[in-house]
Amino acid sequence: QAQLGESGGGLVQAGGSLNLSCAASGSSSRTFSVSAIGWVRQAPGKERVGVSCISAGPGSTYYADSVKGRFTISRDGDKNSTVYLQMNNLNAEDTAVYYCALDRGLYGSTCLRNLRYDYWGQGTQVTVSS
């Protein structure tokens, strides 16, 4: 049973940056290193959408068009159980609750399009003021 915990959210001005962290526990670092990890956000009154992910297996990275060139997802090389989302040049449309999620079976770009992750964190609020 994996547990996920996000941190790093907050209030930032447009054009600013935040670095979100997702710490995973409850399973082996080997399991985490080959699982899909995704960042999903939900703005008020809207559905959850995939922002970025690392696919299961080879660990390819994927980004939503709205964040390409601004956001970078990465995995802690030593621990393999922490994933980051570096967010630069933030704008008001990035305001949302950001969740990290984990699944062992999402390969390729399905980690971005398919949000049926097995495990979810509690979310962290990101608010961008214009």
C-alpha positions as CSV (number, residue, x, y, z in Angstrom):
1,Q,0.0,0.0,0.0
2,A,1.7,3.2,-1.2
3,Q,1.2,6.5,0.4
4,L,1.9,9.8,-1.4
5,G,2.4,13.3,0.1
6,E,2.8,16.5,-1.9
7,S,4.4,19.7,-0.7
8,G,5.7,22.9,-2.1
9,G,2.5,24.6,-3.1
10,G,1.7,28.2,-2.2
11,L,0.9,31.7,-3.5
12,V,3.1,33.1,-6.2
13,Q,2.9,36.1,-8.6
14,A,2.5,35.6,-12.3
15,G,5.9,34.8,-13.8
16,G,7.2,33.2,-10.7
17,S,8.2,29.7,-9.9
18,L,7.4,26.8,-7.6
19,N,8.9,23.4,-7.1
20,L,6.4,20.7,-6.0
21,S,7.6,17.5,-4.3
22,C,5.9,14.2,-4.0
23,A,7.2,11.8,-1.5
24,A,6.2,8.2,-1.8
25,S,6.3,5.6,1.0
26,G,5.0,2.2,1.8
27,S,6.7,0.2,-1.0
28,S,10.1,-0.5,-2.2
29,S,12.2,2.1,-4.0
30,R,12.5,-0.4,-6.8
31,T,8.8,-0.5,-7.2
32,F,8.6,3.3,-7.3
33,S,11.4,3.5,-9.8
34,V,9.5,1.4,-12.4
35,S,6.0,2.8,-11.6
36,A,4.2,5.6,-13.4
37,I,4.1,8.9,-11.4
38,G,1.9,11.7,-12.5
39,W,1.0,15.2,-11.6
40,V,-2.6,16.0,-12.0
41,R,-4.3,19.3,-11.3
42,Q,-7.9,20.4,-10.7
43,A,-9.0,24.0,-10.9
44,P,-12.2,25.2,-9.2
45,G,-15.2,24.0,-11.0
46,K,-13.2,21.9,-13.5
47,E,-12.3,18.3,-14.0
48,R,-8.9,16.9,-13.1
49,V,-6.4,17.0,-16.0
50,G,-3.0,15.5,-16.4
51,V,-0.1,17.9,-16.3
52,S,2.9,15.8,-16.5
53,C,4.0,12.2,-15.8
54,I,6.8,9.7,-15.9
55,S,5.7,6.5,-17.5
56,A,6.0,3.1,-16.0
57,G,9.0,1.0,-17.1
58,P,11.5,3.1,-19.2
59,G,10.3,6.3,-17.5
60,S,9.6,8.5,-20.4
61,T,8.3,12.0,-19.5
62,Y,5.2,13.6,-20.9
63,Y,3.7,17.1,-20.6
64,A,0.3,18.7,-21.3
65,D,0.6,21.2,-24.1
66,S,-0.4,24.0,-21.7
67,V,2.8,23.5,-19.6
68,K,5.4,22.4,-22.2
69,G,8.5,24.5,-21.9
70,R,7.5,25.8,-18.5
71,F,7.2,22.7,-16.3
72,T,9.8,19.9,-15.7
73,I,9.1,16.6,-14.0
74,S,12.0,14.7,-12.5
75,R,12.6,11.8,-10.1
76,D,15.1,11.8,-7.3
77,G,18.1,9.8,-8.6
78,D,19.2,8.5,-5.3
79,K,16.0,7.7,-3.5
80,N,13.7,7.0,-6.5
81,S,10.8,7.7,-4.2
82,T,10.5,11.4,-4.6
83,V,9.3,13.1,-7.7
84,Y,9.4,16.8,-8.4
85,L,7.5,19.2,-10.6
86,Q,9.5,22.4,-11.3
87,M,7.0,25.0,-12.5
88,N,8.4,28.2,-14.1
89,N,6.7,31.3,-15.6
90,L,3.5,30.5,-13.8
91,N,0.3,32.2,-14.9
92,A,-3.2,32.5,-13.4
93,E,-4.4,29.5,-15.5
94,D,-2.0,27.3,-13.5
95,T,-4.0,28.0,-10.3
96,A,-5.3,24.6,-9.1
97,V,-4.9,21.9,-6.5
98,Y,-2.0,19.7,-7.7
99,Y,-2.1,16.0,-7.0
100,C,0.6,13.4,-7.5
101,A,-0.5,9.9,-8.3
102,L,1.2,6.5,-8.8
103,D,0.3,3.4,-10.8
104,R,2.3,0.4,-11.8
105,G,0.7,-0.2,-15.2
106,L,0.6,3.1,-17.1
107,Y,3.0,2.9,-19.9
108,G,3.9,5.5,-22.5
109,S,1.6,8.5,-22.9
110,T,-1.3,6.8,-21.1
111,C,0.2,8.1,-17.9
112,L,-0.9,11.6,-19.0
113,R,-4.2,10.7,-20.7
114,N,-5.5,8.0,-18.4
115,L,-6.0,9.3,-14.8
116,R,-7.0,6.0,-13.3
117,Y,-4.0,5.9,-11.0
118,D,-4.1,3.5,-8.1
119,Y,-2.7,5.8,-5.5
120,W,-3.2,9.5,-4.9
121,G,-1.8,12.2,-2.6
122,Q,-4.0,14.7,-0.7
123,G,-3.1,17.5,-3.0
124,T,-1.3,20.9,-2.6
125,Q,-2.8,24.2,-3.5
126,V,-1.0,26.4,-6.1
127,T,-2.4,29.9,-6.5
128,V,-1.0,32.3,-9.0
129,S,-1.9,36.0,-8.7
130,S,-2.0,38.1,-11.8
